[in-house]
Amino acid sequence: RAQYEIFAAAHRFLADRQSGFYGLIRGAAADVDRKRLAAFGVNLGYESLLAGADTIRRAEAREGCFIPWTISLAIDASTLPQREAAYGALIDQGRQLGVHTWLLLPAGGARALLPLAAAYPDCAFLLFCDAEEITEAFLDEAGAVPHLMPVIRYGDSAAGACAALRQRRLLFSTYL
């Protein structure tokens, strides 16, 4: 039932050329590599919102507690090598509960978190970055992680970072 409602709402939004969603989807379809769009979309839509949500509802009923569909991780990149196994165990536990969407909030370098995201191809990762972190090396490594969406802090240098991401046909977003 929820799937039908989601697709019906999407159909209404996309049928209206004046809708903000129409331009957003049209731009994503034109500017983002289709395999990347599919990988991220399947992980966010199916793994998280459909199959994951069903797993979460069953676990909530069984455990008698609330389980979020997404988890934010604030990670100090300088301590990641010592704690990588612990973060991996946390992501594994979340996946068992049905959580497949992760917000990665790095301190000290977004690029250091790319291998962690790459290790979980059935999850969707939103990696929050400063525009200055979008270097050629970052773009090369992020390009190998199709289930990752960099989220760039809006500011003076965001336009250049977004242009570089768009040129590589990477899915991205901005935040303020």
BELQUI-V829632 format. One record per residue. RES is the residue in one small letter. PHI is phi in degrees with one decimal (999 if undefined). PSI is psi in radians with two decimals (NA if undefined). D_CENTER is the distance of its C-alpha to the mean C-alpha in whole Angstrom. Layout:
RES_PHI_PSI_D_CENTER / RES_PHI_PSI_D_CENTER
//
This chain:
r_999_-0.80_25 / a_-63.6_-0.67_21 / q_-62.4_-0.76_20 / y_-60.3_-0.79_23 / e_-63.8_-0.70_23 / i_-62.9_-0.82_19 / f_-68.0_-0.62_20 / a_-65.2_-0.76_24 / a_-64.7_-0.74_22 / a_-61.1_-0.73_20 / h_-61.1_-0.76_23 / r_-62.6_-0.79_25 / f_-63.9_-0.73_22 / l_-78.3_-0.33_22 / a_-77.5_-0.36_26 / d_-96.0_1.84_26 / r_-65.7_-0.27_26 / q_-87.0_-0.21_26 / s_-68.2_2.45_23 / g_-61.1_-0.51_21 / f_-68.0_-0.56_18 / y_-59.8_-0.90_21 / g_-63.9_-0.67_20 / l_-61.9_-0.86_16 / i_-68.3_-0.71_16 / r_-60.9_-0.77_19 / g_-64.2_-0.75_18 / a_-63.8_-0.73_14 / a_-65.1_-0.59_17 / a_-85.2_-0.61_19 / d_-100.4_-0.26_17 / v_-110.1_2.41_14 / d_-53.9_2.28_15 / r_-64.9_-0.62_16 / k_-65.6_-0.67_15 / r_-66.7_-0.78_11 / l_-60.8_-0.71_11 / a_-67.7_-0.78_12 / a_-61.5_-0.84_10 / f_-66.6_-0.76_7 / g_-62.6_-0.73_9 / v_-64.8_-0.75_11 / n_-67.4_-0.69_9 / l_-76.5_-0.84_7 / g_-75.6_-0.97_11 / y_-82.9_-1.02_13 / e_-60.2_-0.67_12 / s_-91.1_-1.00_11 / l_-83.1_-0.42_13 / l_-106.2_-1.31_16 / a_-64.3_-0.76_17 / g_-63.1_-0.74_15 / a_-62.9_-0.66_16 / d_-64.0_-0.78_20 / t_-61.9_-0.73_20 / i_-62.6_-0.81_19 / r_-59.7_-0.73_22 / r_-66.3_-0.72_24 / a_-66.4_-0.68_23 / e_-62.6_-0.74_24 / a_-65.0_-0.70_27 / r_-70.6_-0.75_28 / e_-92.2_-0.32_27 / g_71.2_0.62_28 / c_-144.2_2.91_25 / f_-86.7_2.34_22 / i_-122.6_2.13_19 / p_-73.1_2.72_15 / w_-86.4_-0.20_13 / t_-140.5_2.62_10 / i_-129.3_2.38_11 / s_-97.3_2.32_11 / l_-120.2_2.03_12 / a_-90.3_1.98_15 / i_-122.0_2.19_16 / d_-80.1_1.94_19 / a_-59.4_-0.49_18 / s_-70.5_-0.42_22 / t_-100.5_-0.02_22 / l_-56.6_-0.76_19 / p_-56.7_-0.64_22 / q_-77.0_-0.43_24 / r_-113.6_0.09_21 / e_-58.6_-0.70_19 / a_-63.7_-0.67_21 / a_-67.0_-0.72_20 / y_-65.7_-0.68_17 / g_-62.2_-0.73_17 / a_-64.4_-0.68_19 / l_-64.2_-0.76_17 / i_-65.0_-0.71_14 / d_-60.6_-0.75_17 / q_-62.8_-0.75_18 / g_-62.0_-0.76_15 / r_-61.1_-0.69_15 / q_-63.4_-0.52_18 / l_-85.1_-0.17_18 / g_106.9_0.06_15 / v_-84.5_2.07_12 / h_-127.8_0.14_9 / t_-121.3_2.24_6 / w_-130.0_2.30_7 / l_-101.0_2.03_7 / l_-101.3_2.09_9 / l_-115.5_1.55_12 / p_-81.6_2.56_14 / a_-115.2_2.16_18 / g_88.5_0.34_20 / g_131.5_1.90_17 / a_-69.6_-0.59_14 / r_-58.7_-0.56_15 / a_-64.2_-0.39_16 / l_-88.5_-0.14_13 / l_-60.2_-0.75_12 / p_-63.0_-0.58_14 / l_-63.6_-0.82_13 / a_-64.1_-0.71_10 / a_-61.7_-0.48_12 / a_-73.0_-0.17_14 / y_-127.9_1.35_12 / p_-69.8_-0.14_11 / d_-97.3_0.18_11 / c_-115.0_2.76_8 / a_-106.0_2.22_4 / f_-116.8_2.27_3 / l_-108.5_1.98_3 / l_-105.0_1.91_7 / f_-77.9_2.25_9 / c_-137.5_2.71_12 / d_-85.5_2.61_16 / a_-57.7_-0.59_17 / e_-66.4_-0.31_20 / e_-80.4_-0.19_17 / i_-84.0_1.40_16 / t_-100.3_3.02_19 / e_-60.2_-0.71_20 / a_-63.7_-0.75_20 / f_-60.8_-0.82_16 / l_-60.9_-0.71_16 / d_-62.0_-0.83_18 / e_-71.3_-0.74_15 / a_-65.5_-0.56_12 / g_-62.1_-0.39_14 / a_-88.1_0.03_14 / v_-120.5_1.53_11 / p_-68.7_-0.30_10 / h_-97.1_0.42_7 / l_-117.8_2.41_5 / m_-125.0_1.92_5 / p_-65.5_2.45_7 / v_-121.0_1.94_8 / i_-95.1_2.33_12 / r_-66.1_2.21_15 / y_-70.9_2.32_17 / g_179.9_-2.92_21 / d_-58.3_-0.66_24 / s_-97.8_0.11_22 / a_-66.6_-0.62_18 / a_-60.2_-0.74_20 / g_-65.7_-0.72_21 / a_-64.7_-0.75_18 / c_-65.2_-0.67_16 / a_-62.9_-0.71_19 / a_-66.0_-0.71_18 / l_-64.8_-0.74_15 / r_-64.5_-0.71_16 / q_-61.2_-0.60_19 / r_-84.7_-0.01_17 / r_63.4_0.63_15 / l_-92.5_2.50_12 / l_-73.2_2.33_9 / f_-153.4_2.95_9 / s_-144.6_3.02_10 / t_-126.3_2.82_12 / y_-143.7_2.77_13 / l_-124.0_NA_17
//
